[in-house]
Amino acid sequence: MTGLKFSEKKVDQFMSYVLIVVGALMASFSVACILIPNDAIDYGTAGIAIIVSKLTGFNLSVCVFVIFLPFMIAGFLMLGRKFGIKAFIGSMAYTIGIEVFEEIPFELSTEHFLAVAFGGAILGAGLSLILRHGGCIDGSEIFANIIVRKISDITGKNFSMSYILIGFNACVYMAVFLLLNRNAALMSLLVYIVATMVIDHYTDHFEAIKQVTIITKNTDELMKDIKNELNKTCTIMDSYGAISGENKTLICYINYFELQKMKDIISRHKGTFSTVTTIDEILR
């Protein structure tokens, strides 16, 4: 039975990598074959790479890789090895996809508005696959997560990444407006709206705070791992199960990119029952 569970875990891990690659290829196809030919760009650090490529004439995939690289390294150092590997695989698949799809003669013969809306939906679906399986291909999300973690470490409070992401992308679209043209800025804003709507639908507002509720009998080692690996504390309450008897209920607040590490911690501690819910706002 133990061997079977180990095998299933390996298959799940392998499939998560496969789906991250599929999501990255969907995103790169949308950008290279639909968005850029229709005067729109991706958002986040990918948007910065496209702006640099258009202004300098440098190869787009090279610009994407160079701009993504420091964020991937930061994600590996700040968010853990497993996240770093998934972010690297997703980013490399996205970069290679951009290089390949740019050479494919594909034309979407329709109005710019419809093409951009369709491209934004494909982009959002691809990014949703990546996020749901613990990966990331956009440095702005890693940047926002690091800033939130630093603020949380200083203040001891949990904050959503939403405002940082909105501010980051506002700067990107302002740059498009000033350096490229107005139509590209407006089309790109439409991409952002459509893509984030799709992402929110499939990832349950990934930029919001997550509440993890853990029911367990053994709290000491679990709390120690959460403190050491996530630098988080928990609220502990006495609870009672109809079958299991006396338990402890732990409540911890984390962000989306810390969720995969929390799952890894919980999986190492047997006899736990956990739920994850999305918190739109915390009042203090």
Contacts in CASP RR format, 6 or more apart in sequence:
PFRMAT RR
TARGET T0000
AUTHOR 0000-0000-0000
METHOD contacts of the structure
MODEL  1
MTGLKFSEKKVDQFMSYVLIVVGALMASFSVACILIPNDAIDYGTAGIAI
IVSKLTGFNLSVCVFVIFLPFMIAGFLMLGRKFGIKAFIGSMAYTIGIEV
FEEIPFELSTEHFLAVAFGGAILGAGLSLILRHGGCIDGSEIFANIIVRK
ISDITGKNFSMSYILIGFNACVYMAVFLLLNRNAALMSLLVYIVATMVID
HYTDHFEAIKQVTIITKNTDELMKDIKNELNKTCTIMDSYGAISGENKTL
ICYINYFELQKMKDIISRHKGTFSTVTTIDEILR
16 86 0 8 1.000
16 133 0 8 1.000
16 134 0 8 1.000
17 86 0 8 1.000
17 89 0 8 1.000
17 133 0 8 1.000
19 129 0 8 1.000
19 130 0 8 1.000
19 132 0 8 1.000
19 133 0 8 1.000
20 86 0 8 1.000
20 89 0 8 1.000
20 90 0 8 1.000
20 93 0 8 1.000
20 129 0 8 1.000
20 130 0 8 1.000
20 133 0 8 1.000
20 134 0 8 1.000
20 135 0 8 1.000
21 89 0 8 1.000
21 90 0 8 1.000
21 93 0 8 1.000
22 126 0 8 1.000
22 129 0 8 1.000
23 90 0 8 1.000
23 93 0 8 1.000
23 125 0 8 1.000
23 126 0 8 1.000
23 127 0 8 1.000
23 129 0 8 1.000
23 130 0 8 1.000
24 89 0 8 1.000
24 90 0 8 1.000
24 91 0 8 1.000
24 93 0 8 1.000
24 94 0 8 1.000
24 97 0 8 1.000
24 126 0 8 1.000
24 130 0 8 1.000
24 137 0 8 1.000
25 93 0 8 1.000
25 94 0 8 1.000
25 97 0 8 1.000
26 122 0 8 1.000
26 123 0 8 1.000
26 125 0 8 1.000
26 126 0 8 1.000
26 129 0 8 1.000
27 42 0 8 1.000
27 94 0 8 1.000
27 122 0 8 1.000
27 123 0 8 1.000
27 124 0 8 1.000
27 126 0 8 1.000
27 127 0 8 1.000
27 130 0 8 1.000
27 137 0 8 1.000
28 93 0 8 1.000
28 94 0 8 1.000
28 95 0 8 1.000
28 96 0 8 1.000
28 97 0 8 1.000
28 98 0 8 1.000
28 100 0 8 1.000
28 101 0 8 1.000
29 97 0 8 1.000
29 101 0 8 1.000
29 122 0 8 1.000
30 119 0 8 1.000
30 120 0 8 1.000
30 122 0 8 1.000
30 123 0 8 1.000
30 124 0 8 1.000
30 126 0 8 1.000
31 41 0 8 1.000
31 42 0 8 1.000
31 46 0 8 1.000
31 50 0 8 1.000
31 98 0 8 1.000
31 123 0 8 1.000
32 60 0 8 1.000
32 97 0 8 1.000
32 98 0 8 1.000
32 101 0 8 1.000
32 102 0 8 1.000
32 104 0 8 1.000
33 101 0 8 1.000
33 104 0 8 1.000
33 106 0 8 1.000
33 108 0 8 1.000
34 108 0 8 1.000
34 115 0 8 1.000
34 116 0 8 1.000
34 118 0 8 1.000
34 119 0 8 1.000
34 120 0 8 1.000
34 122 0 8 1.000
35 41 0 8 1.000
35 42 0 8 1.000
35 116 0 8 1.000
35 119 0 8 1.000
35 120 0 8 1.000
35 123 0 8 1.000
35 187 0 8 1.000
35 188 0 8 1.000
35 191 0 8 1.000
36 50 0 8 1.000
37 107 0 8 1.000
37 108 0 8 1.000
37 115 0 8 1.000
38 108 0 8 1.000
38 112 0 8 1.000
38 115 0 8 1.000
38 116 0 8 1.000
38 187 0 8 1.000
39 112 0 8 1.000
39 181 0 8 1.000
39 183 0 8 1.000
39 184 0 8 1.000
39 187 0 8 1.000
40 112 0 8 1.000
40 116 0 8 1.000
40 184 0 8 1.000
40 187 0 8 1.000
40 188 0 8 1.000
40 190 0 8 1.000
40 191 0 8 1.000
41 47 0 8 1.000
41 50 0 8 1.000
41 51 0 8 1.000
41 176 0 8 1.000
41 184 0 8 1.000
41 188 0 8 1.000
41 191 0 8 1.000
42 50 0 8 1.000
42 123 0 8 1.000
42 188 0 8 1.000
42 191 0 8 1.000
43 138 0 8 1.000
43 140 0 8 1.000
43 169 0 8 1.000
43 172 0 8 1.000
43 173 0 8 1.000
43 188 0 8 1.000
43 191 0 8 1.000
43 192 0 8 1.000
43 195 0 8 1.000
44 138 0 8 1.000
44 139 0 8 1.000
44 140 0 8 1.000
44 168 0 8 1.000
44 169 0 8 1.000
44 172 0 8 1.000
45 67 0 8 1.000
45 68 0 8 1.000
45 71 0 8 1.000
45 138 0 8 1.000
45 139 0 8 1.000
45 140 0 8 1.000
45 143 0 8 1.000
46 64 0 8 1.000
46 68 0 8 1.000
46 94 0 8 1.000
46 137 0 8 1.000
46 138 0 8 1.000
47 172 0 8 1.000
47 188 0 8 1.000
48 67 0 8 1.000
48 172 0 8 1.000
48 175 0 8 1.000
49 60 0 8 1.000
49 63 0 8 1.000
49 64 0 8 1.000
49 66 0 8 1.000
49 67 0 8 1.000
49 68 0 8 1.000
50 60 0 8 1.000
50 63 0 8 1.000
51 172 0 8 1.000
51 175 0 8 1.000
51 176 0 8 1.000
51 179 0 8 1.000
51 180 0 8 1.000
52 58 0 8 1.000
52 63 0 8 1.000
52 67 0 8 1.000
53 59 0 8 1.000
53 60 0 8 1.000
53 63 0 8 1.000
54 180 0 8 1.000
55 179 0 8 1.000
56 63 0 8 1.000
59 99 0 8 1.000
60 98 0 8 1.000
60 99 0 8 1.000
60 102 0 8 1.000
61 95 0 8 1.000
61 96 0 8 1.000
61 97 0 8 1.000
61 98 0 8 1.000
61 99 0 8 1.000
61 102 0 8 1.000
64 94 0 8 1.000
64 95 0 8 1.000
64 98 0 8 1.000
65 91 0 8 1.000
65 95 0 8 1.000
68 91 0 8 1.000
68 95 0 8 1.000
68 137 0 8 1.000
68 139 0 8 1.000
71 139 0 8 1.000
71 142 0 8 1.000
71 143 0 8 1.000
72 84 0 8 1.000
72 87 0 8 1.000
72 88 0 8 1.000
72 91 0 8 1.000
72 139 0 8 1.000
72 142 0 8 1.000
74 142 0 8 1.000
74 143 0 8 1.000
74 146 0 8 1.000
75 83 0 8 1.000
75 84 0 8 1.000
75 87 0 8 1.000
75 142 0 8 1.000
75 145 0 8 1.000
75 146 0 8 1.000
76 83 0 8 1.000
76 84 0 8 1.000
76 85 0 8 1.000
76 87 0 8 1.000
76 88 0 8 1.000
78 142 0 8 1.000
78 145 0 8 1.000
78 146 0 8 1.000
78 149 0 8 1.000
79 87 0 8 1.000
79 142 0 8 1.000
79 145 0 8 1.000
79 257 0 8 1.000
79 258 0 8 1.000
79 261 0 8 1.000
80 261 0 8 1.000
82 260 0 8 1.000
82 261 0 8 1.000
82 264 0 8 1.000
83 134 0 8 1.000
83 135 0 8 1.000
83 136 0 8 1.000
83 257 0 8 1.000
83 260 0 8 1.000
83 261 0 8 1.000
86 133 0 8 1.000
86 134 0 8 1.000
86 135 0 8 1.000
86 136 0 8 1.000
87 135 0 8 1.000
87 136 0 8 1.000
87 137 0 8 1.000
87 142 0 8 1.000
90 130 0 8 1.000
90 135 0 8 1.000
90 136 0 8 1.000
90 137 0 8 1.000
91 137 0 8 1.000
93 137 0 8 1.000
94 137 0 8 1.000
108 115 0 8 1.000
108 118 0 8 1.000
110 118 0 8 1.000
112 187 0 8 1.000
113 187 0 8 1.000
113 190 0 8 1.000
116 187 0 8 1.000
116 190 0 8 1.000
116 191 0 8 1.000
116 194 0 8 1.000
117 190 0 8 1.000
117 194 0 8 1.000
119 191 0 8 1.000
119 194 0 8 1.000
120 190 0 8 1.000
120 191 0 8 1.000
120 194 0 8 1.000
120 195 0 8 1.000
120 198 0 8 1.000
121 194 0 8 1.000
121 195 0 8 1.000
121 198 0 8 1.000
123 191 0 8 1.000
123 194 0 8 1.000
123 195 0 8 1.000
124 194 0 8 1.000
124 195 0 8 1.000
124 196 0 8 1.000
124 198 0 8 1.000
124 199 0 8 1.000
125 198 0 8 1.000
125 202 0 8 1.000
127 137 0 8 1.000
127 138 0 8 1.000
127 195 0 8 1.000
127 198 0 8 1.000
127 199 0 8 1.000
128 198 0 8 1.000
128 199 0 8 1.000
128 201 0 8 1.000
128 202 0 8 1.000
128 203 0 8 1.000
130 136 0 8 1.000
130 137 0 8 1.000
131 199 0 8 1.000
131 203 0 8 1.000
131 206 0 8 1.000
131 256 0 8 1.000
132 202 0 8 1.000
132 203 0 8 1.000
134 257 0 8 1.000
134 259 0 8 1.000
134 260 0 8 1.000
135 260 0 8 1.000
136 142 0 8 1.000
136 257 0 8 1.000
140 165 0 8 1.000
140 168 0 8 1.000
140 169 0 8 1.000
141 161 0 8 1.000
141 165 0 8 1.000
141 257 0 8 1.000
142 257 0 8 1.000
143 164 0 8 1.000
143 168 0 8 1.000
144 161 0 8 1.000
144 164 0 8 1.000
144 165 0 8 1.000
144 168 0 8 1.000
144 207 0 8 1.000
145 161 0 8 1.000
145 255 0 8 1.000
145 257 0 8 1.000
145 258 0 8 1.000
147 164 0 8 1.000
148 159 0 8 1.000
148 160 0 8 1.000
148 161 0 8 1.000
148 164 0 8 1.000
148 255 0 8 1.000
149 231 0 8 1.000
149 255 0 8 1.000
151 157 0 8 1.000
151 159 0 8 1.000
152 158 0 8 1.000
152 159 0 8 1.000
153 231 0 8 1.000
157 282 0 8 1.000
157 284 0 8 1.000
158 209 0 8 1.000
158 253 0 8 1.000
158 254 0 8 1.000
158 255 0 8 1.000
158 282 0 8 1.000
159 209 0 8 1.000
160 207 0 8 1.000
160 208 0 8 1.000
160 209 0 8 1.000
160 255 0 8 1.000
161 207 0 8 1.000
161 255 0 8 1.000
161 256 0 8 1.000
162 207 0 8 1.000
162 208 0 8 1.000
165 207 0 8 1.000
169 192 0 8 1.000
172 188 0 8 1.000
173 185 0 8 1.000
173 188 0 8 1.000
173 189 0 8 1.000
173 192 0 8 1.000
174 185 0 8 1.000
176 184 0 8 1.000
176 185 0 8 1.000
176 188 0 8 1.000
177 185 0 8 1.000
199 206 0 8 1.000
200 206 0 8 1.000
203 256 0 8 1.000
204 278 0 8 1.000
205 278 0 8 1.000
205 280 0 8 1.000
206 256 0 8 1.000
207 255 0 8 1.000
207 256 0 8 1.000
208 256 0 8 1.000
208 278 0 8 1.000
208 279 0 8 1.000
208 280 0 8 1.000
209 253 0 8 1.000
209 254 0 8 1.000
209 255 0 8 1.000
209 278 0 8 1.000
209 279 0 8 1.000
209 282 0 8 1.000
210 253 0 8 1.000
210 254 0 8 1.000
210 255 0 8 1.000
210 256 0 8 1.000
210 258 0 8 1.000
210 259 0 8 1.000
210 276 0 8 1.000
210 277 0 8 1.000
210 278 0 8 1.000
210 279 0 8 1.000
211 251 0 8 1.000
211 252 0 8 1.000
211 253 0 8 1.000
211 276 0 8 1.000
211 277 0 8 1.000
211 278 0 8 1.000
211 279 0 8 1.000
212 250 0 8 1.000
212 251 0 8 1.000
212 252 0 8 1.000
212 253 0 8 1.000
212 254 0 8 1.000
212 259 0 8 1.000
212 262 0 8 1.000
212 274 0 8 1.000
212 275 0 8 1.000
212 276 0 8 1.000
213 249 0 8 1.000
213 250 0 8 1.000
213 251 0 8 1.000
213 274 0 8 1.000
213 275 0 8 1.000
213 276 0 8 1.000
213 277 0 8 1.000
214 222 0 8 1.000
214 234 0 8 1.000
214 249 0 8 1.000
214 250 0 8 1.000
214 251 0 8 1.000
214 252 0 8 1.000
214 266 0 8 1.000
214 272 0 8 1.000
214 273 0 8 1.000
214 274 0 8 1.000
215 239 0 8 1.000
215 247 0 8 1.000
215 248 0 8 1.000
215 249 0 8 1.000
215 250 0 8 1.000
215 272 0 8 1.000
215 273 0 8 1.000
215 274 0 8 1.000
216 222 0 8 1.000
216 247 0 8 1.000
216 248 0 8 1.000
216 250 0 8 1.000
216 269 0 8 1.000
216 271 0 8 1.000
216 272 0 8 1.000
216 273 0 8 1.000
217 244 0 8 1.000
217 246 0 8 1.000
217 247 0 8 1.000
217 248 0 8 1.000
217 271 0 8 1.000
218 269 0 8 1.000
219 236 0 8 1.000
219 248 0 8 1.000
219 250 0 8 1.000
221 269 0 8 1.000
222 250 0 8 1.000
222 265 0 8 1.000
222 266 0 8 1.000
222 269 0 8 1.000
222 272 0 8 1.000
223 234 0 8 1.000
223 236 0 8 1.000
223 250 0 8 1.000
225 265 0 8 1.000
225 268 0 8 1.000
225 269 0 8 1.000
226 232 0 8 1.000
226 233 0 8 1.000
226 234 0 8 1.000
226 252 0 8 1.000
226 262 0 8 1.000
226 265 0 8 1.000
227 233 0 8 1.000
229 261 0 8 1.000
229 265 0 8 1.000
230 254 0 8 1.000
230 258 0 8 1.000
230 261 0 8 1.000
230 262 0 8 1.000
230 265 0 8 1.000
232 252 0 8 1.000
232 253 0 8 1.000
232 254 0 8 1.000
232 258 0 8 1.000
233 252 0 8 1.000
234 250 0 8 1.000
234 251 0 8 1.000
234 252 0 8 1.000
235 250 0 8 1.000
235 251 0 8 1.000
235 252 0 8 1.000
236 248 0 8 1.000
236 249 0 8 1.000
236 250 0 8 1.000
237 248 0 8 1.000
237 249 0 8 1.000
237 251 0 8 1.000
238 246 0 8 1.000
238 247 0 8 1.000
238 248 0 8 1.000
238 249 0 8 1.000
239 246 0 8 1.000
239 247 0 8 1.000
239 248 0 8 1.000
239 249 0 8 1.000
240 246 0 8 1.000
240 247 0 8 1.000
241 247 0 8 1.000
252 262 0 8 1.000
253 279 0 8 1.000
253 282 0 8 1.000
254 262 0 8 1.000
259 276 0 8 1.000
266 272 0 8 1.000
266 274 0 8 1.000
END
